[in-house]
């Protein structure tokens, strides 16, 4: 399966979401739970309408694999 990377604007939105929703101190890793990341990402993708369900699943699986190494938390550097 050939998948393109998500648009930079979507990743920028996800970075902002992490920075807003994190419980880390300012300047910290801006971690959020994978479930929260996945929910927001899936919602934004549905609005965008240009990223296929397969591409979304592949991207989120990669993020989940990284999050699983960090107690289920997504870090901005994961994407």
N, CA, C and O atoms as a Tripos MOL2 file, in Angstrom:
@<TRIPOS>MOLECULE
protein
  316   315    79     0     0
PROTEIN
NO_CHARGES

@<TRIPOS>ATOM
      1 N           0.8470   -1.1770    0.0000 N.3       1 UNK1
      2 CA          0.0000    0.0000    0.0000 C.3       1 UNK1
      3 C           0.8870    1.2330    0.0000 C.2       1 UNK1
      4 O           1.7960    1.3560    0.8210 O.2       1 UNK1
      5 N           0.6230    2.1280   -0.9090 N.am      2 UNK2
      6 CA          1.3630    3.3830   -0.9700 C.3       2 UNK2
      7 C           0.5800    4.4490   -0.2190 C.2       2 UNK2
      8 O          -0.5820    4.7150   -0.5270 O.2       2 UNK2
      9 N           1.2240    5.0530    0.7630 N.am      3 UNK3
     10 CA          0.5650    6.0880    1.5420 C.3       3 UNK3
     11 C           1.4280    7.3340    1.5550 C.2       3 UNK3
     12 O           2.6440    7.2720    1.7350 O.2       3 UNK3
     13 N           0.7790    8.4480    1.3640 N.am      4 UNK4
     14 CA          1.5130    9.7050    1.4530 C.3       4 UNK4
     15 C           1.4620   10.1920    2.8900 C.2       4 UNK4
     16 O           0.6200    9.7570    3.6760 O.2       4 UNK4
     17 N           2.3520   11.0800    3.2190 N.am      5 UNK5
     18 CA          2.3350   11.6640    4.5480 C.3       5 UNK5
     19 C           1.1690   12.6220    4.6730 C.2       5 UNK5
     20 O           0.7400   13.2190    3.6860 O.2       5 UNK5
     21 N           0.6460   12.7750    5.9100 N.am      6 UNK6
     22 CA         -0.4310   13.7470    6.0970 C.3       6 UNK6
     23 C           0.0620   15.1520    5.7370 C.2       6 UNK6
     24 O           1.2520   15.4390    5.8700 O.2       6 UNK6
     25 N          -0.8380   16.0260    5.2850 N.am      7 UNK7
     26 CA         -0.4450   17.3930    4.9620 C.3       7 UNK7
     27 C           0.1610   18.1050    6.1730 C.2       7 UNK7
     28 O          -0.2270   17.8520    7.3140 O.2       7 UNK7
     29 N           1.1020   18.9840    5.9110 N.am      8 UNK8
     30 CA          1.7710   19.7100    6.9950 C.3       8 UNK8
     31 C           0.7740   20.4940    7.8410 C.2       8 UNK8
     32 O           0.9570   20.6170    9.0520 O.2       8 UNK8
     33 N          -0.2790   21.0260    7.2210 N.am      9 UNK9
     34 CA         -1.2750   21.7930    7.9760 C.3       9 UNK9
     35 C          -1.9920   20.9120    9.0010 C.2       9 UNK9
     36 O          -2.3110   21.3690   10.0990 O.2       9 UNK9
     37 N          -2.2430   19.6600    8.6440 N.am     10 UNK10
     38 CA         -2.8860   18.7340    9.5750 C.3      10 UNK10
     39 C          -1.9360   18.4060   10.7300 C.2      10 UNK10
     40 O          -2.3470   18.3770   11.8900 O.2      10 UNK10
     41 N          -0.6810   18.1630   10.4080 N.am     11 UNK11
     42 CA          0.2970   17.8680   11.4670 C.3      11 UNK11
     43 C           0.4950   19.0740   12.3780 C.2      11 UNK11
     44 O           0.6930   18.9190   13.5830 O.2      11 UNK11
     45 N           0.4430   20.2640   11.8090 N.am     12 UNK12
     46 CA          0.5540   21.4870   12.6020 C.3      12 UNK12
     47 C          -0.6350   21.6020   13.5600 C.2      12 UNK12
     48 O          -0.4680   21.9810   14.7200 O.2      12 UNK12
     49 N          -1.8130   21.2790   13.0770 N.am     13 UNK13
     50 CA         -3.0110   21.2990   13.9230 C.3      13 UNK13
     51 C          -2.8860   20.2850   15.0490 C.2      13 UNK13
     52 O          -3.2840   20.5570   16.1820 O.2      13 UNK13
     53 N          -2.3320   19.1120   14.7400 N.am     14 UNK14
     54 CA         -2.1670   18.0800   15.7620 C.3      14 UNK14
     55 C          -1.1380   18.5170   16.8070 C.2      14 UNK14
     56 O          -1.3010   18.2380   17.9950 O.2      14 UNK14
     57 N          -0.0850   19.1980   16.3670 N.am     15 UNK15
     58 CA          0.9160   19.7060   17.3020 C.3      15 UNK15
     59 C           0.2680   20.7070   18.2460 C.2      15 UNK15
     60 O           0.5040   20.6680   19.4540 O.2      15 UNK15
     61 N          -0.5440   21.5990   17.7040 N.am     16 UNK16
     62 CA         -1.2280   22.5810   18.5390 C.3      16 UNK16
     63 C          -2.1760   21.8910   19.5210 C.2      16 UNK16
     64 O          -2.2600   22.2880   20.6830 O.2      16 UNK16
     65 N          -2.8830   20.8700   19.0640 N.am     17 UNK17
     66 CA         -3.7870   20.1330   19.9490 C.3      17 UNK17
     67 C          -3.0040   19.5070   21.1040 C.2      17 UNK17
     68 O          -3.4370   19.5670   22.2550 O.2      17 UNK17
     69 N          -1.8560   18.9090   20.7960 N.am     18 UNK18
     70 CA         -1.0220   18.3110   21.8450 C.3      18 UNK18
     71 C          -0.5820   19.3750   22.8530 C.2      18 UNK18
     72 O          -0.6230   19.1480   24.0620 O.2      18 UNK18
     73 N          -0.1670   20.5220   22.3520 N.am     19 UNK19
     74 CA          0.3120   21.5860   23.2320 C.3      19 UNK19
     75 C          -0.8110   22.1380   24.1120 C.2      19 UNK19
     76 O          -0.5670   22.5380   25.2500 O.2      19 UNK19
     77 N          -2.0270   22.1600   23.5950 N.am     20 UNK20
     78 CA         -3.1710   22.6670   24.3620 C.3      20 UNK20
     79 C          -3.6570   21.6470   25.3860 C.2      20 UNK20
     80 O          -3.9960   22.0080   26.5120 O.2      20 UNK20
     81 N          -3.6910   20.3720   24.9970 N.am     21 UNK21
     82 CA         -4.3050   19.3390   25.8340 C.3      21 UNK21
     83 C          -3.3560   18.6500   26.8070 C.2      21 UNK21
     84 O          -3.8120   17.9390   27.7030 O.2      21 UNK21
     85 N          -2.0550   18.8430   26.6550 N.am     22 UNK22
     86 CA         -1.1080   18.1350   27.5040 C.3      22 UNK22
     87 C          -1.2120   18.5680   28.9580 C.2      22 UNK22
     88 O          -1.6550   19.6740   29.2690 O.2      22 UNK22
     89 N          -0.7990   17.6840   29.8240 N.am     23 UNK23
     90 CA         -0.6730   18.0180   31.2420 C.3      23 UNK23
     91 C           0.7860   18.2520   31.5980 C.2      23 UNK23
     92 O           1.1150   18.5310   32.7510 O.2      23 UNK23
     93 N           1.6620   18.1360   30.6010 N.am     24 UNK24
     94 CA          3.0810   18.4080   30.8190 C.3      24 UNK24
     95 C           3.2710   19.8990   31.0570 C.2      24 UNK24
     96 O           2.4920   20.7120   30.5590 O.2      24 UNK24
     97 N           4.3010   20.2630   31.8140 N.am     25 UNK25
     98 CA          4.5790   21.6920   32.0100 C.3      25 UNK25
     99 C           4.9470   22.3500   30.6900 C.2      25 UNK25
    100 O           5.3980   21.6840   29.7580 O.2      25 UNK25
    101 N           4.7520   23.6600   30.6150 N.am     26 UNK26
    102 CA          5.0800   24.3960   29.3970 C.3      26 UNK26
    103 C           6.5320   24.1480   29.0210 C.2      26 UNK26
    104 O           7.4270   24.2020   29.8650 O.2      26 UNK26
    105 N           6.7500   23.8740   27.7350 N.am     27 UNK27
    106 CA          8.0920   23.5650   27.2560 C.3      27 UNK27
    107 C           8.4260   22.0870   27.3610 C.2      27 UNK27
    108 O           9.5020   21.6590   26.9440 O.2      27 UNK27
    109 N           7.4960   21.2970   27.9230 N.am     28 UNK28
    110 CA          7.7120   19.8580   28.0650 C.3      28 UNK28
    111 C           7.4130   19.1230   26.7650 C.2      28 UNK28
    112 O           7.3210   19.7360   25.7010 O.2      28 UNK28
    113 N           7.2640   17.8260   26.8570 N.am     29 UNK29
    114 CA          7.0880   16.9730   25.6790 C.3      29 UNK29
    115 C           5.7180   17.1100   25.0190 C.2      29 UNK29
    116 O           5.5330   16.6400   23.8960 O.2      29 UNK29
    117 N           4.7560   17.7420   25.6880 N.am     30 UNK30
    118 CA          3.3940   17.9230   25.1640 C.3      30 UNK30
    119 C           2.7450   16.5830   24.8230 C.2      30 UNK30
    120 O           2.1600   16.4130   23.7530 O.2      30 UNK30
    121 N           2.8600   15.6440   25.7490 N.am     31 UNK31
    122 CA          2.2810   14.3070   25.5470 C.3      31 UNK31
    123 C           0.7680   14.3400   25.7330 C.2      31 UNK31
    124 O           0.2450   15.0740   26.5720 O.2      31 UNK31
    125 N           0.0700   13.5220   24.9250 N.am     32 UNK32
    126 CA         -1.3550   13.2860   25.1320 C.3      32 UNK32
    127 C          -1.6020   11.7890   24.9160 C.2      32 UNK32
    128 O          -0.8330   11.1290   24.2160 O.2      32 UNK32
    129 N          -2.6700   11.2520   25.5140 N.am     33 UNK33
    130 CA         -2.9670    9.8330   25.3220 C.3      33 UNK33
    131 C          -3.2480    9.5220   23.8450 C.2      33 UNK33
    132 O          -3.8130   10.3430   23.1230 O.2      33 UNK33
    133 N          -2.8430    8.3230   23.4130 N.am     34 UNK34
    134 CA         -3.0710    7.9170   22.0230 C.3      34 UNK34
    135 C          -4.5490    8.0160   21.6610 C.2      34 UNK34
    136 O          -4.8830    8.4480   20.5580 O.2      34 UNK34
    137 N          -5.4330    7.6270   22.5660 N.am     35 UNK35
    138 CA         -6.8650    7.6460   22.2720 C.3      35 UNK35
    139 C          -7.3230    9.0670   21.9210 C.2      35 UNK35
    140 O          -8.1220    9.2560   21.0040 O.2      35 UNK35
    141 N          -6.8220   10.0480   22.6430 N.am     36 UNK36
    142 CA         -7.1680   11.4430   22.3740 C.3      36 UNK36
    143 C          -6.6050   11.8700   21.0270 C.2      36 UNK36
    144 O          -7.3070   12.4830   20.2230 O.2      36 UNK36
    145 N          -5.3380   11.5470   20.7810 N.am     37 UNK37
    146 CA         -4.7000   11.8840   19.5060 C.3      37 UNK37
    147 C          -5.4820   11.2670   18.3500 C.2      37 UNK37
    148 O          -5.7860   11.9430   17.3670 O.2      37 UNK37
    149 N          -5.8010   10.0010   18.4730 N.am     38 UNK38
    150 CA         -6.5010    9.2750   17.4120 C.3      38 UNK38
    151 C          -7.8700    9.8890   17.1390 C.2      38 UNK38
    152 O          -8.2600   10.0430   15.9820 O.2      38 UNK38
    153 N          -8.6000   10.2390   18.1900 N.am     39 UNK39
    154 CA         -9.9260   10.8340   18.0500 C.3      39 UNK39
    155 C          -9.8450   12.1570   17.2920 C.2      39 UNK39
    156 O         -10.5980   12.3810   16.3440 O.2      39 UNK39
    157 N          -8.9320   13.0280   17.7090 N.am     40 UNK40
    158 CA         -8.8020   14.3420   17.0680 C.3      40 UNK40
    159 C          -8.3210   14.1900   15.6270 C.2      40 UNK40
    160 O          -8.8560   14.8320   14.7230 O.2      40 UNK40
    161 N          -7.3210   13.3480   15.4110 N.am     41 UNK41
    162 CA         -6.7760   13.1530   14.0650 C.3      41 UNK41
    163 C          -7.8580   12.6290   13.1230 C.2      41 UNK41
    164 O          -8.0110   13.1320   12.0100 O.2      41 UNK41
    165 N          -8.6010   11.6290   13.5630 N.am     42 UNK42
    166 CA         -9.6530   11.0410   12.7350 C.3      42 UNK42
    167 C         -10.7230   12.0820   12.4070 C.2      42 UNK42
    168 O         -11.2240   12.1300   11.2840 O.2      42 UNK42
    169 N         -11.0660   12.9070   13.3830 N.am     43 UNK43
    170 CA        -12.0520   13.9680   13.1530 C.3      43 UNK43
    171 C         -11.5460   14.9630   12.1060 C.2      43 UNK43
    172 O         -12.2690   15.3050   11.1710 O.2      43 UNK43
    173 N         -10.3040   15.4250   12.2650 N.am     44 UNK44
    174 CA         -9.7500   16.3960   11.3160 C.3      44 UNK44
    175 C          -9.6220   15.8040    9.9090 C.2      44 UNK44
    176 O          -9.8520   16.4960    8.9170 O.2      44 UNK44
    177 N          -9.2540   14.5280    9.8290 N.am     45 UNK45
    178 CA         -9.1610   13.8620    8.5230 C.3      45 UNK45
    179 C         -10.5360   13.8050    7.8650 C.2      45 UNK45
    180 O         -10.6510   13.9840    6.6520 O.2      45 UNK45
    181 N         -11.5710   13.5600    8.6500 N.am     46 UNK46
    182 CA        -12.9230   13.4810    8.0760 C.3      46 UNK46
    183 C         -13.3560   14.8310    7.5120 C.2      46 UNK46
    184 O         -14.0850   14.8800    6.5220 O.2      46 UNK46
    185 N         -12.9180   15.9230    8.1280 N.am     47 UNK47
    186 CA        -13.2320   17.2590    7.6170 C.3      47 UNK47
    187 C         -12.4250   17.5390    6.3570 C.2      47 UNK47
    188 O         -12.9440   18.0990    5.3910 O.2      47 UNK47
    189 N         -11.1470   17.1460    6.3710 N.am     48 UNK48
    190 CA        -10.2480   17.3820    5.2370 C.3      48 UNK48
    191 C         -10.7640   16.6710    3.9890 C.2      48 UNK48
    192 O         -10.8330   17.2650    2.9130 O.2      48 UNK48
    193 N         -11.1230   15.4070    4.1350 N.am     49 UNK49
    194 CA        -11.7110   14.6450    3.0390 C.3      49 UNK49
    195 C         -10.7540   14.1670    1.9590 C.2      49 UNK49
    196 O         -11.1890   13.5440    0.9900 O.2      49 UNK49
    197 N          -9.4530   14.4430    2.1010 N.am     50 UNK50
    198 CA         -8.5080   14.0450    1.0540 C.3      50 UNK50
    199 C          -7.5940   12.9000    1.4570 C.2      50 UNK50
    200 O          -6.7960   12.4310    0.6450 O.2      50 UNK50
    201 N          -7.6970   12.4500    2.6840 N.am     51 UNK51
    202 CA         -6.8540   11.3580    3.1680 C.3      51 UNK51
    203 C          -7.7290   10.1170    3.2810 C.2      51 UNK51
    204 O          -8.7760   10.1430    3.9270 O.2      51 UNK51
    205 N          -7.2960    9.0400    2.6540 N.am     52 UNK52
    206 CA         -8.1130    7.8240    2.6350 C.3      52 UNK52
    207 C          -8.1360    7.1620    4.0070 C.2      52 UNK52
    208 O          -7.2870    7.4130    4.8630 O.2      52 UNK52
    209 N          -9.1310    6.3160    4.1810 N.am     53 UNK53
    210 CA         -9.2570    5.5710    5.4330 C.3      53 UNK53
    211 C          -8.0210    4.6900    5.6470 C.2      53 UNK53
    212 O          -7.5340    4.5490    6.7690 O.2      53 UNK53
    213 N          -7.5240    4.1020    4.5630 N.am     54 UNK54
    214 CA         -6.3330    3.2560    4.6520 C.3      54 UNK54
    215 C          -5.1290    4.0720    5.1020 C.2      54 UNK54
    216 O          -4.3840    3.6460    5.9840 O.2      54 UNK54
    217 N          -4.9350    5.2450    4.5010 N.am     55 UNK55
    218 CA         -3.8140    6.1090    4.8840 C.3      55 UNK55
    219 C          -3.9220    6.5100    6.3580 C.2      55 UNK55
    220 O          -2.9240    6.5530    7.0770 O.2      55 UNK55
    221 N          -5.1400    6.7980    6.7890 N.am     56 UNK56
    222 CA         -5.3640    7.1700    8.1890 C.3      56 UNK56
    223 C          -4.9980    6.0160    9.1060 C.2      56 UNK56
    224 O          -4.3040    6.2120   10.1040 O.2      56 UNK56
    225 N          -5.4540    4.8190    8.7800 N.am     57 UNK57
    226 CA         -5.1730    3.6450    9.6060 C.3      57 UNK57
    227 C          -3.6770    3.3610    9.6870 C.2      57 UNK57
    228 O          -3.1580    3.0580   10.7620 O.2      57 UNK57
    229 N          -2.9840    3.4590    8.5530 N.am     58 UNK58
    230 CA         -1.5440    3.2010    8.5200 C.3      58 UNK58
    231 C          -0.8030    4.2410    9.3720 C.2      58 UNK58
    232 O           0.0860    3.8890   10.1470 O.2      58 UNK58
    233 N          -1.1680    5.5090    9.2270 N.am     59 UNK59
    234 CA         -0.5320    6.5770    9.9980 C.3      59 UNK59
    235 C          -0.7640    6.3590   11.4960 C.2      59 UNK59
    236 O           0.1770    6.4200   12.2870 O.2      59 UNK59
    237 N          -2.0210    6.1040   11.8810 N.am     60 UNK60
    238 CA         -2.3340    5.9300   13.3040 C.3      60 UNK60
    239 C          -1.6770    4.6780   13.8810 C.2      60 UNK60
    240 O          -1.3000    4.6710   15.0530 O.2      60 UNK60
    241 N          -1.5330    3.6240   13.0880 N.am     61 UNK61
    242 CA         -0.8480    2.4200   13.5690 C.3      61 UNK61
    243 C           0.6050    2.7380   13.8930 C.2      61 UNK61
    244 O           1.1290    2.2850   14.9110 O.2      61 UNK61
    245 N           1.2540    3.5110   13.0370 N.am     62 UNK62
    246 CA          2.6360    3.9090   13.2990 C.3      62 UNK62
    247 C           2.7500    4.7510   14.5560 C.2      62 UNK62
    248 O           3.6820    4.5770   15.3410 O.2      62 UNK62
    249 N           1.8120    5.6580   14.7480 N.am     63 UNK63
    250 CA          1.7990    6.4970   15.9500 C.3      63 UNK63
    251 C           1.5560    5.6320   17.1840 C.2      63 UNK63
    252 O           2.1920    5.8280   18.2200 O.2      63 UNK63
    253 N           0.6360    4.6780   17.0720 N.am     64 UNK64
    254 CA          0.3300    3.7970   18.2110 C.3      64 UNK64
    255 C           1.5520    2.9810   18.6080 C.2      64 UNK64
    256 O           1.8130    2.7950   19.7960 O.2      64 UNK64
    257 N           2.2980    2.4950   17.6290 N.am     65 UNK65
    258 CA          3.5010    1.7180   17.9380 C.3      65 UNK65
    259 C           4.4880    2.5680   18.7380 C.2      65 UNK65
    260 O           5.1130    2.0750   19.6770 O.2      65 UNK65
    261 N           4.6280    3.8350   18.3700 N.am     66 UNK66
    262 CA          5.5090    4.7370   19.1200 C.3      66 UNK66
    263 C           4.9350    5.0170   20.5090 C.2      66 UNK66
    264 O           5.6650    4.9950   21.5000 O.2      66 UNK66
    265 N           3.6310    5.2790   20.5820 N.am     67 UNK67
    266 CA          2.9840    5.5920   21.8610 C.3      67 UNK67
    267 C           3.0880    4.4140   22.8310 C.2      67 UNK67
    268 O           3.2680    4.6080   24.0330 O.2      67 UNK67
    269 N           2.9740    3.2020   22.3050 N.am     68 UNK68
    270 CA          3.0590    2.0120   23.1650 C.3      68 UNK68
    271 C           4.4060    1.9270   23.8820 C.2      68 UNK68
    272 O           4.5030    1.3250   24.9510 O.2      68 UNK68
    273 N           5.4280    2.5180   23.3050 N.am     69 UNK69
    274 CA          6.7570    2.5330   23.9210 C.3      69 UNK69
    275 C           6.8650    3.6130   25.0010 C.2      69 UNK69
    276 O           7.8470    3.6660   25.7420 O.2      69 UNK69
    277 N           5.8340    4.4790   25.0800 N.am     70 UNK70
    278 CA          5.8410    5.6000   26.0180 C.3      70 UNK70
    279 C           4.5630    5.6010   26.8580 C.2      70 UNK70
    280 O           3.9210    6.6370   27.0280 O.2      70 UNK70
    281 N           4.2070    4.4340   27.3760 N.am     71 UNK71
    282 CA          3.0360    4.2790   28.2470 C.3      71 UNK71
    283 C           1.7430    4.7800   27.6100 C.2      71 UNK71
    284 O           0.8770    5.3240   28.2950 O.2      71 UNK71
    285 N           1.6190    4.5940   26.3040 N.am     72 UNK72
    286 CA          0.3820    4.9670   25.6110 C.3      72 UNK72
    287 C           0.2660    6.4450   25.3060 C.2      72 UNK72
    288 O          -0.8020    6.9180   24.9170 O.2      72 UNK72
    289 N           1.3590    7.1820   25.4800 N.am     73 UNK73
    290 CA          1.3230    8.6270   25.2500 C.3      73 UNK73
    291 C           1.9900    8.9700   23.9110 C.2      73 UNK73
    292 O           3.0350    8.4240   23.5570 O.2      73 UNK73
    293 N           1.3480    9.8960   23.1770 N.am     74 UNK74
    294 CA          1.8940   10.3950   21.9140 C.3      74 UNK74
    295 C           2.7120   11.6370   22.2090 C.2      74 UNK74
    296 O           2.2630   12.5430   22.9110 O.2      74 UNK74
    297 N           3.9210   11.6670   21.6630 N.am     75 UNK75
    298 CA          4.7820   12.8390   21.7610 C.3      75 UNK75
    299 C           4.8200   13.5020   20.3950 C.2      75 UNK75
    300 O           4.6960   12.8240   19.3750 O.2      75 UNK75
    301 N           4.9880   14.8050   20.3620 N.am     76 UNK76
    302 CA          5.0140   15.5400   19.0940 C.3      76 UNK76
    303 C           6.0580   14.9540   18.1550 C.2      76 UNK76
    304 O           5.8330   14.8960   16.9460 O.2      76 UNK76
    305 N           7.1810   14.5260   18.6820 N.am     77 UNK77
    306 CA          8.2390   13.9820   17.8190 C.3      77 UNK77
    307 C           7.8200   12.6850   17.1150 C.2      77 UNK77
    308 O           8.4780   12.2640   16.1630 O.2      77 UNK77
    309 N           6.7500   12.0570   17.5650 N.am     78 UNK78
    310 CA          6.2860   10.8270   16.9190 C.3      78 UNK78
    311 C           5.7140   11.0930   15.5330 C.2      78 UNK78
    312 O           5.5990   10.1770   14.7190 O.2      78 UNK78
    313 N           5.3600   12.3310   15.2670 N.am     79 UNK79
    314 CA          4.8000   12.6500   13.9460 C.3      79 UNK79
    315 C           5.4830   13.8520   13.3690 C.2      79 UNK79
    316 O           5.1530   14.2780   12.2620 O.2      79 UNK79
@<TRIPOS>BOND
     1     1     2 1
     2     2     3 1
     3     3     4 2
     4     3     5 am
     5     5     6 1
     6     6     7 1
     7     7     8 2
     8     7     9 am
     9     9    10 1
    10    10    11 1
    11    11    12 2
    12    11    13 am
    13    13    14 1
    14    14    15 1
    15    15    16 2
    16    15    17 am
    17    17    18 1
    18    18    19 1
    19    19    20 2
    20    19    21 am
    21    21    22 1
    22    22    23 1
    23    23    24 2
    24    23    25 am
    25    25    26 1
    26    26    27 1
    27    27    28 2
    28    27    29 am
    29    29    30 1
    30    30    31 1
    31    31    32 2
    32    31    33 am
    33    33    34 1
    34    34    35 1
    35    35    36 2
    36    35    37 am
    37    37    38 1
    38    38    39 1
    39    39    40 2
    40    39    41 am
    41    41    42 1
    42    42    43 1
    43    43    44 2
    44    43    45 am
    45    45    46 1
    46    46    47 1
    47    47    48 2
    48    47    49 am
    49    49    50 1
    50    50    51 1
    51    51    52 2
    52    51    53 am
    53    53    54 1
    54    54    55 1
    55    55    56 2
    56    55    57 am
    57    57    58 1
    58    58    59 1
    59    59    60 2
    60    59    61 am
    61    61    62 1
    62    62    63 1
    63    63    64 2
    64    63    65 am
    65    65    66 1
    66    66    67 1
    67    67    68 2
    68    67    69 am
    69    69    70 1
    70    70    71 1
    71    71    72 2
    72    71    73 am
    73    73    74 1
    74    74    75 1
    75    75    76 2
    76    75    77 am
    77    77    78 1
    78    78    79 1
    79    79    80 2
    80    79    81 am
    81    81    82 1
    82    82    83 1
    83    83    84 2
    84    83    85 am
    85    85    86 1
    86    86    87 1
    87    87    88 2
    88    87    89 am
    89    89    90 1
    90    90    91 1
    91    91    92 2
    92    91    93 am
    93    93    94 1
    94    94    95 1
    95    95    96 2
    96    95    97 am
    97    97    98 1
    98    98    99 1
    99    99   100 2
   100    99   101 am
   101   101   102 1
   102   102   103 1
   103   103   104 2
   104   103   105 am
   105   105   106 1
   106   106   107 1
   107   107   108 2
   108   107   109 am
   109   109   110 1
   110   110   111 1
   111   111   112 2
   112   111   113 am
   113   113   114 1
   114   114   115 1
   115   115   116 2
   116   115   117 am
   117   117   118 1
   118   118   119 1
   119   119   120 2
   120   119   121 am
   121   121   122 1
   122   122   123 1
   123   123   124 2
   124   123   125 am
   125   125   126 1
   126   126   127 1
   127   127   128 2
   128   127   129 am
   129   129   130 1
   130   130   131 1
   131   131   132 2
   132   131   133 am
   133   133   134 1
   134   134   135 1
   135   135   136 2
   136   135   137 am
   137   137   138 1
   138   138   139 1
   139   139   140 2
   140   139   141 am
   141   141   142 1
   142   142   143 1
   143   143   144 2
   144   143   145 am
   145   145   146 1
   146   146   147 1
   147   147   148 2
   148   147   149 am
   149   149   150 1
   150   150   151 1
   151   151   152 2
   152   151   153 am
   153   153   154 1
   154   154   155 1
   155   155   156 2
   156   155   157 am
   157   157   158 1
   158   158   159 1
   159   159   160 2
   160   159   161 am
   161   161   162 1
   162   162   163 1
   163   163   164 2
   164   163   165 am
   165   165   166 1
   166   166   167 1
   167   167   168 2
   168   167   169 am
   169   169   170 1
   170   170   171 1
   171   171   172 2
   172   171   173 am
   173   173   174 1
   174   174   175 1
   175   175   176 2
   176   175   177 am
   177   177   178 1
   178   178   179 1
   179   179   180 2
   180   179   181 am
   181   181   182 1
   182   182   183 1
   183   183   184 2
   184   183   185 am
   185   185   186 1
   186   186   187 1
   187   187   188 2
   188   187   189 am
   189   189   190 1
   190   190   191 1
   191   191   192 2
   192   191   193 am
   193   193   194 1
   194   194   195 1
   195   195   196 2
   196   195   197 am
   197   197   198 1
   198   198   199 1
   199   199   200 2
   200   199   201 am
   201   201   202 1
   202   202   203 1
   203   203   204 2
   204   203   205 am
   205   205   206 1
   206   206   207 1
   207   207   208 2
   208   207   209 am
   209   209   210 1
   210   210   211 1
   211   211   212 2
   212   211   213 am
   213   213   214 1
   214   214   215 1
   215   215   216 2
   216   215   217 am
   217   217   218 1
   218   218   219 1
   219   219   220 2
   220   219   221 am
   221   221   222 1
   222   222   223 1
   223   223   224 2
   224   223   225 am
   225   225   226 1
   226   226   227 1
   227   227   228 2
   228   227   229 am
   229   229   230 1
   230   230   231 1
   231   231   232 2
   232   231   233 am
   233   233   234 1
   234   234   235 1
   235   235   236 2
   236   235   237 am
   237   237   238 1
   238   238   239 1
   239   239   240 2
   240   239   241 am
   241   241   242 1
   242   242   243 1
   243   243   244 2
   244   243   245 am
   245   245   246 1
   246   246   247 1
   247   247   248 2
   248   247   249 am
   249   249   250 1
   250   250   251 1
   251   251   252 2
   252   251   253 am
   253   253   254 1
   254   254   255 1
   255   255   256 2
   256   255   257 am
   257   257   258 1
   258   258   259 1
   259   259   260 2
   260   259   261 am
   261   261   262 1
   262   262   263 1
   263   263   264 2
   264   263   265 am
   265   265   266 1
   266   266   267 1
   267   267   268 2
   268   267   269 am
   269   269   270 1
   270   270   271 1
   271   271   272 2
   272   271   273 am
   273   273   274 1
   274   274   275 1
   275   275   276 2
   276   275   277 am
   277   277   278 1
   278   278   279 1
   279   279   280 2
   280   279   281 am
   281   281   282 1
   282   282   283 1
   283   283   284 2
   284   283   285 am
   285   285   286 1
   286   286   287 1
   287   287   288 2
   288   287   289 am
   289   289   290 1
   290   290   291 1
   291   291   292 2
   292   291   293 am
   293   293   294 1
   294   294   295 1
   295   295   296 2
   296   295   297 am
   297   297   298 1
   298   298   299 1
   299   299   300 2
   300   299   301 am
   301   301   302 1
   302   302   303 1
   303   303   304 2
   304   303   305 am
   305   305   306 1
   306   306   307 1
   307   307   308 2
   308   307   309 am
   309   309   310 1
   310   310   311 1
   311   311   312 2
   312   311   313 am
   313   313   314 1
   314   314   315 1
   315   315   316 2
@<TRIPOS>SUBSTRUCTURE
     1 UNK1         2 RESIDUE 1 A UNK
     2 UNK2         6 RESIDUE 1 A UNK
     3 UNK3        10 RESIDUE 1 A UNK
     4 UNK4        14 RESIDUE 1 A UNK
     5 UNK5        18 RESIDUE 1 A UNK
     6 UNK6        22 RESIDUE 1 A UNK
     7 UNK7        26 RESIDUE 1 A UNK
     8 UNK8        30 RESIDUE 1 A UNK
     9 UNK9        34 RESIDUE 1 A UNK
    10 UNK10       38 RESIDUE 1 A UNK
    11 UNK11       42 RESIDUE 1 A UNK
    12 UNK12       46 RESIDUE 1 A UNK
    13 UNK13       50 RESIDUE 1 A UNK
    14 UNK14       54 RESIDUE 1 A UNK
    15 UNK15       58 RESIDUE 1 A UNK
    16 UNK16       62 RESIDUE 1 A UNK
    17 UNK17       66 RESIDUE 1 A UNK
    18 UNK18       70 RESIDUE 1 A UNK
    19 UNK19       74 RESIDUE 1 A UNK
    20 UNK20       78 RESIDUE 1 A UNK
    21 UNK21       82 RESIDUE 1 A UNK
    22 UNK22       86 RESIDUE 1 A UNK
    23 UNK23       90 RESIDUE 1 A UNK
    24 UNK24       94 RESIDUE 1 A UNK
    25 UNK25       98 RESIDUE 1 A UNK
    26 UNK26      102 RESIDUE 1 A UNK
    27 UNK27      106 RESIDUE 1 A UNK
    28 UNK28      110 RESIDUE 1 A UNK
    29 UNK29      114 RESIDUE 1 A UNK
    30 UNK30      118 RESIDUE 1 A UNK
    31 UNK31      122 RESIDUE 1 A UNK
    32 UNK32      126 RESIDUE 1 A UNK
    33 UNK33      130 RESIDUE 1 A UNK
    34 UNK34      134 RESIDUE 1 A UNK
    35 UNK35      138 RESIDUE 1 A UNK
    36 UNK36      142 RESIDUE 1 A UNK
    37 UNK37      146 RESIDUE 1 A UNK
    38 UNK38      150 RESIDUE 1 A UNK
    39 UNK39      154 RESIDUE 1 A UNK
    40 UNK40      158 RESIDUE 1 A UNK
    41 UNK41      162 RESIDUE 1 A UNK
    42 UNK42      166 RESIDUE 1 A UNK
    43 UNK43      170 RESIDUE 1 A UNK
    44 UNK44      174 RESIDUE 1 A UNK
    45 UNK45      178 RESIDUE 1 A UNK
    46 UNK46      182 RESIDUE 1 A UNK
    47 UNK47      186 RESIDUE 1 A UNK
    48 UNK48      190 RESIDUE 1 A UNK
    49 UNK49      194 RESIDUE 1 A UNK
    50 UNK50      198 RESIDUE 1 A UNK
    51 UNK51      202 RESIDUE 1 A UNK
    52 UNK52      206 RESIDUE 1 A UNK
    53 UNK53      210 RESIDUE 1 A UNK
    54 UNK54      214 RESIDUE 1 A UNK
    55 UNK55      218 RESIDUE 1 A UNK
    56 UNK56      222 RESIDUE 1 A UNK
    57 UNK57      226 RESIDUE 1 A UNK
    58 UNK58      230 RESIDUE 1 A UNK
    59 UNK59      234 RESIDUE 1 A UNK
    60 UNK60      238 RESIDUE 1 A UNK
    61 UNK61      242 RESIDUE 1 A UNK
    62 UNK62      246 RESIDUE 1 A UNK
    63 UNK63      250 RESIDUE 1 A UNK
    64 UNK64      254 RESIDUE 1 A UNK
    65 UNK65      258 RESIDUE 1 A UNK
    66 UNK66      262 RESIDUE 1 A UNK
    67 UNK67      266 RESIDUE 1 A UNK
    68 UNK68      270 RESIDUE 1 A UNK
    69 UNK69      274 RESIDUE 1 A UNK
    70 UNK70      278 RESIDUE 1 A UNK
    71 UNK71      282 RESIDUE 1 A UNK
    72 UNK72      286 RESIDUE 1 A UNK
    73 UNK73      290 RESIDUE 1 A UNK
    74 UNK74      294 RESIDUE 1 A UNK
    75 UNK75      298 RESIDUE 1 A UNK
    76 UNK76      302 RESIDUE 1 A UNK
    77 UNK77      306 RESIDUE 1 A UNK
    78 UNK78      310 RESIDUE 1 A UNK
    79 UNK79      314 RESIDUE 1 A UNK
